[in-house]
Amino acid sequence: MKNLLILGAGTAGTMMANHLNSKLPAVDWNISIIDECKTHYYQPGFLFLPFDIYSSKQVKKKGSKFIPKRVSYIQQSIDKIIPEENKVLLKSGESCSYDILIVATGTKTVPEEIEGMTGPDWKNKIFDFYTYDGSKALRDKLRVWEGGKLVVHIAEMPIKCPVAPLEFAFLADSYFKNKGIRDKVDITFVTPLSGAFTKPRATQALDYLLKEKNIKEVTDFNIERVDYENGKIVDYGEKEVAYDLLVTVPTNMGDPLIERSGLGDELNFIPTHKATLQTLAHKNIFAIGDATNLPASKAGSVAHFEAEILTDNVLRFINDDPLKEEFDGHSNCFIETGDGKALLIDFNYTQEPVEGSFPLPGIGPLKLLKESKLNHMGKLAFRWVYWNMLLKGVPIPFVSSQMSEKGKQIEKIK
Ligand SMILES: Cc1cc2nc3c(=O)[nH]c(=O)nc-3n(C[C@H](O)[C@H](O)[C@H](O)COP(=O)(O)OP(=O)(O)OC[C@H]3O[C@@H](n4cnc5c(N)ncnc54)[C@H](O)[C@@H]3O)c2cc1C
């Protein structure tokens, strides 16, 4: 009997457990998955929780509900991987051996990386919405906040779901309009990038929306410290932005277990082959989702497309066949723009977000790079798709793991 071990039962790990459950013969393979957290969170819902659009119940479920019965679900903290011995050590002192390892331990926010961030203003005037606790605390704050300078801030790239901070700013605009206090709230979006987003074509559309909604934008801001005594953030060039309420996306890093295992880069992300998902250092270790160092978005949609290709590659690896070099960086993302509308973007390693229709060429019904109410409904419907199809490995009709060029105004990036 051989052992396939998955580290992390978040979006990517759970999908892999479901895909491999149906593909690996139970007589030959044990499948195990390890996670320290009993709850599975629908992280895209952390964007809506602060604005009371979703309740806390709607963004979390018991993790075990999504793990197939045949797969052993080990609820423990992982200490480190010892690749030379094909072994994973748990914090409890126990160990698990593997023939094939899939690392899906995601990213964590590390607010301590910025001087002063976790000082007296943390959870008082400074909040994050990238964690369940942070998002809930921010909801409680927004319910009673009477206005002032709201700063929405990204500490450094890469972060998971790079559009989420922008979406937060757009939703904040609608939220305060609906509360009748928009004139009392001055919103500023502060980013280390030179524009609203990582991709120039989408940046144009998003910069326009920021202006239209009277949201100020401060770009190229590389934060050095939080000066909580004077209520401002300061960058390395001594630029300053004052806040009454700072909503920050702190530095994102791979789990410390990756550093302890000697497998990560300077941010604890794992060097991984961008098309096969095999790690560069060890042939029998694969990585998926936010834990990799791939130049793709860190997003659930990316993990979904990767999972389909990685499943085939695990089977090929077992059969000694060459791995498929098929992951093209495909990412697909709804961007909430407030007032009940959203944009949809679709891109990959070489193609910018393009205009066109999705998922059916020439038909849609969704339009790419255009704001619409239908896209917003798509974003809200995605929660159902996530719990009922995506996590369980059920194929989503007409959506392929590689980006389709049909019905889109394709332009190659040089
Ligand atoms: C606010 C927000 C909005 C988002 N919106 C979108 C969106 O609209 N569309 C989209 O596609 N994506 C979105 N995302 C991103 C998406 O949620 C992530 O990219 C996705 O969950 C990544 O999956 P993963 O499996 O790689 O990591 P995760 O789902 O984070 O799972 C990692 C798992 O590993 C476990 N783990 C880590 N270290 C250890 C350890 N040492 N021991 C034991 N267990 C460990 C964790 O407990 C966790 O369960 C959003 C994220 C956020 C925060």
The ligand as an SDF file (V2000), in Angstrom:
LIG
                    3D

 53 58  0  0  0  0  0  0  0  0999 V2000
  -10.9870   38.6210    1.4120 C   0  0  0  0  0  0  0  0  0  0  0  0
  -10.7000   37.5670    0.3830 C   0  0  0  0  0  0  0  0  0  0  0  0
  -11.4270   37.5570   -0.8020 C   0  0  0  0  0  0  0  0  0  0  0  0
  -11.1670   36.5900   -1.7690 C   0  0  0  0  0  0  0  0  0  0  0  0
  -11.9240   36.5950   -2.9110 N   0  0  0  0  0  0  0  0  0  0  0  0
  -11.6690   35.6770   -3.8700 C   0  0  0  0  0  0  0  0  0  0  0  0
  -12.4690   35.6380   -5.0560 C   0  0  0  0  0  0  0  0  0  0  0  0
  -13.3990   36.4340   -5.2330 O   0  0  0  0  0  0  0  0  0  0  0  0
  -12.1620   34.7060   -5.9950 N   0  0  0  0  0  0  0  0  0  0  0  0
  -11.1560   33.8090   -5.8270 C   0  0  0  0  0  0  0  0  0  0  0  0
  -10.9310   32.9760   -6.7230 O   0  0  0  0  0  0  0  0  0  0  0  0
  -10.3830   33.8070   -4.7030 N   0  0  0  0  0  0  0  0  0  0  0  0
  -10.6210   34.7030   -3.7240 C   0  0  0  0  0  0  0  0  0  0  0  0
   -9.8680   34.7030   -2.5710 N   0  0  0  0  0  0  0  0  0  0  0  0
   -8.6680   33.8450   -2.4890 C   0  0  0  0  0  0  0  0  0  0  0  0
   -8.9680   32.3990   -2.1220 C   0  0  0  0  0  0  0  0  0  0  0  0
   -9.7590   32.3130   -0.9580 O   0  0  0  0  0  0  0  0  0  0  0  0
   -7.6370   31.6830   -1.9030 C   0  0  0  0  0  0  0  0  0  0  0  0
   -6.7920   31.9400   -3.0060 O   0  0  0  0  0  0  0  0  0  0  0  0
   -7.8370   30.1810   -1.7690 C   0  0  0  0  0  0  0  0  0  0  0  0
   -8.5480   29.8840   -0.5940 O   0  0  0  0  0  0  0  0  0  0  0  0
   -6.4660   29.4650   -1.7690 C   0  0  0  0  0  0  0  0  0  0  0  0
   -6.6240   28.1070   -1.4690 O   0  0  0  0  0  0  0  0  0  0  0  0
   -5.4390   27.3090   -0.7420 P   0  0  0  0  0  0  0  0  0  0  0  0
   -5.9630   25.9350   -0.5600 O   0  0  0  0  0  0  0  0  0  0  0  0
   -4.1730   27.5170   -1.4760 O   0  0  0  0  0  0  0  0  0  0  0  0
   -5.2590   28.0080    0.6780 O   0  0  0  0  0  0  0  0  0  0  0  0
   -6.3160   28.0240    1.8740 P   0  0  0  0  0  0  0  0  0  0  0  0
   -7.6990   27.8520    1.3490 O   0  0  0  0  0  0  0  0  0  0  0  0
   -6.0210   29.2450    2.6600 O   0  0  0  0  0  0  0  0  0  0  0  0
   -5.9620   26.7110    2.7310 O   0  0  0  0  0  0  0  0  0  0  0  0
   -4.7670   26.4960    3.4160 C   0  0  0  0  0  0  0  0  0  0  0  0
   -5.0480   25.5110    4.5350 C   0  0  0  0  0  0  0  0  0  0  0  0
   -3.7940   25.0490    5.0900 O   0  0  0  0  0  0  0  0  0  0  0  0
   -3.9430   24.9420    6.4960 C   0  0  0  0  0  0  0  0  0  0  0  0
   -2.6030   25.0490    7.1070 N   0  0  0  0  0  0  0  0  0  0  0  0
   -1.6560   25.9910    6.8450 C   0  0  0  0  0  0  0  0  0  0  0  0
   -0.5710   25.7840    7.6110 N   0  0  0  0  0  0  0  0  0  0  0  0
   -0.8370   24.7000    8.3710 C   0  0  0  0  0  0  0  0  0  0  0  0
   -0.0910   23.9790    9.3820 C   0  0  0  0  0  0  0  0  0  0  0  0
    1.1360   24.3660    9.7440 N   0  0  0  0  0  0  0  0  0  0  0  0
   -0.6690   22.9110    9.9550 N   0  0  0  0  0  0  0  0  0  0  0  0
   -1.9040   22.4890    9.5930 C   0  0  0  0  0  0  0  0  0  0  0  0
   -2.6500   23.1360    8.6570 N   0  0  0  0  0  0  0  0  0  0  0  0
   -2.1260   24.2170    8.0520 C   0  0  0  0  0  0  0  0  0  0  0  0
   -4.8620   26.1010    6.8650 C   0  0  0  0  0  0  0  0  0  0  0  0
   -5.4980   25.8690    8.1130 O   0  0  0  0  0  0  0  0  0  0  0  0
   -5.8310   26.1390    5.6840 C   0  0  0  0  0  0  0  0  0  0  0  0
   -7.0020   25.3840    5.9370 O   0  0  0  0  0  0  0  0  0  0  0  0
  -10.1390   35.6250   -1.5620 C   0  0  0  0  0  0  0  0  0  0  0  0
   -9.4280   35.6300   -0.3640 C   0  0  0  0  0  0  0  0  0  0  0  0
   -9.6950   36.5810    0.6070 C   0  0  0  0  0  0  0  0  0  0  0  0
   -8.9250   36.5740    1.9000 C   0  0  0  0  0  0  0  0  0  0  0  0
  1  2  1  0
  2  3  1  0
  2 52  2  0
  3  4  2  0
  4  5  1  0
  4 50  1  0
  5  6  2  0
  6  7  1  0
  6 13  1  0
  7  8  2  0
  7  9  1  0
  9 10  1  0
 10 11  2  0
 10 12  1  0
 12 13  2  0
 13 14  1  0
 14 15  1  0
 14 50  1  0
 15 16  1  0
 16 17  1  0
 16 18  1  0
 18 19  1  0
 18 20  1  0
 20 21  1  0
 20 22  1  0
 22 23  1  0
 23 24  1  0
 24 25  2  0
 24 26  1  0
 24 27  1  0
 27 28  1  0
 28 29  2  0
 28 30  1  0
 28 31  1  0
 31 32  1  0
 32 33  1  0
 33 34  1  0
 33 48  1  0
 34 35  1  0
 35 36  1  0
 35 46  1  0
 36 37  1  0
 36 45  1  0
 37 38  2  0
 38 39  1  0
 39 40  1  0
 39 45  2  0
 40 41  1  0
 40 42  2  0
 42 43  1  0
 43 44  2  0
 44 45  1  0
 46 47  1  0
 46 48  1  0
 48 49  1  0
 50 51  2  0
 51 52  1  0
 52 53  1  0
M  END
$$$$
